[in-house]
Amino acid sequence: MKQPIIDAFKKSDGFIPEIHKAAIKVAFEYNDKYKKFQTPENWLIQIAKLGNLQWPPSPDEMASYELGTQPSKKQRSPEKLLRNIGHHPYRAKQPNGWSDHSDDWISPELLIRRLVYAKASYNFSKMENNKNASYYESIVEKNFDNPSKIMKYLNQKNRAVEKHTLLFNHPEFLKA
Amino acid sequence: MKISRRDFLKTTALTSLYFAGFGGISNANTGTKKNLVIIMLRGGMDGLCAIPVKGDKNFEKLRSKINLDRTLKLTSDFDLHPALKTFKSLWDQNLSAAVHATNIPYTGRSHFDGQNLMESGGKIPYQEKTGWLGRGMKTAGLTGQGLALALPMPLLIRGVPMNNNYFPVGRSLPYPSTLELIKKAYKEYDEKLLNENLEIILTRDFNNRSSDDAWILASSAGTELSKPNGPKVAVFEVDGFDTHAAQGATDGAHADCLSDYDNIVRSLKSSMSEEAFNNTLVLTLTEFGRTIKQNSSNGTEHGYGSAILMAGGLVKKAQVHTDWPGLKRKELFEGRDLNSTIDSRAIYASAMSTVFDVDFKKITKEVFWGENLPNLSDKLFKA
């Protein structure tokens, strides 16, 4: 995966746009071949997007913050949640940011966060989705390669809160 | 062959002892479980605040606003910060000691670089992806015997698989039947690492709804370290030693952080069995010390030399081990910091050699890339 980027660096004598082009090309070509364990932040955002959750707070909500005032509880919620899942946005332990090595994000406590917050994500789902039987089918159909297999896995539980926990801890969801 | 009565009695006595479970001295030693606990003091611990030097008028003058007005007595040369009450109580029982004027060989005074190096044990920041403790455990074959009381897993202990970490989430886990289905899915997709970690979660005896206060974590860790099949290594973190302003003296910000450290040691001591604590070594680790001179905000800046606090039954004796460099201007590092005369990696290598029962040279070779570090095991620790 690295070689095309190294080649682009050598060929262009370190010309940044060429290296970026090579990196983007590699990302597209190898995306399906290599799956990577997602960082907690990516994982959480994917849940919010796929599950059509009422989280994070809307852009209007966040933009209503006035400089010099205390942020509201809702405005502080993204920071709090990211801290709780072990991926605080401003507290990386090194200046080049958080690690992007999969192994660094797999430990008992970090895995517990995935289990617990996948379950908690149910509390942010919209009322109309909770009562909609085709909600999970729609998510699975659009986002997984083998929908019938995933649905069979989900249908082992009846309650929506458990389906949330199962879906967002499935290996195909944890790795992307 | 003639067997005398005396020989006969000796032989039968030894046989009886063997069957009674006394397998001989060498077997007993091999079976003793020894523990190593590292407490990372993040932010740059001021060694001269924790263990101030006695009777240096120049030092007292340079720190006129942050001098300690009350101390605990250690030796004829050094005192102890009054926040370190447990340390002093252990000192009186020959169960604690310190190394002064020591640091990792890093003089850049950056928290980011310094903390990375204190954990990795390397010389170039961010070059190493594993920690010296993780590599040491790997060398000793201690897979699955590390416990970090932190989130996420600190770099220090990375390098050996299957470490456990505990930092209570404050919520309940999903139902066991749901977890079983997830486990099945991990197995089906051949996700070994995820499966192994889930297995740890399902089998361990930790309360996920507990508090994440350091002393409460220490109590849980102490219980685990006391178990014969429990972890042999534990790692804690204490933040907040970066006191650029209002450092305080007897009380204040630095004193509070020292108190946090002391509470961890107290909690470990009270939660561990006597035998376990007697076979445990608790060491501190920090990225650098602080300047001799206070600044205009009554704090101190990033420095170089600091101190390592040691506690537990594997400490050889109550002592302040040092090659004291002096505090005159020309004796200071770059004219401003306590110098470091002992490479702290030598202390950590000696500690690992003692606790893990691995040859010191093997540790320096496998963990510190063959660095020429002195073996301080005999001076600091009980073999």
Interface residues (C-beta under 8 A of the other chain):
Chain A: N84 G86 K93 Q94 P95 N96 H101 D103 D104 W105 I106 S107 P108 E109 L110 L111 I112 R113 L115 V116 K119 A120 Y153 Q156 K157 E162 T165 L166 N169 H170 P171 E172 L174
Chain B: F112 Q115 N116 Y126 K129 A148 L151 P152 M153 L155 R158 N163 N164 N165 Y166 F167 V169 R171 S172 L173 P174 Y175 S177 T178 L179 L181 I182 A185 Y186 E188 Y189 E191 L193 L194 N197 L198 I200 I201 R204 N208
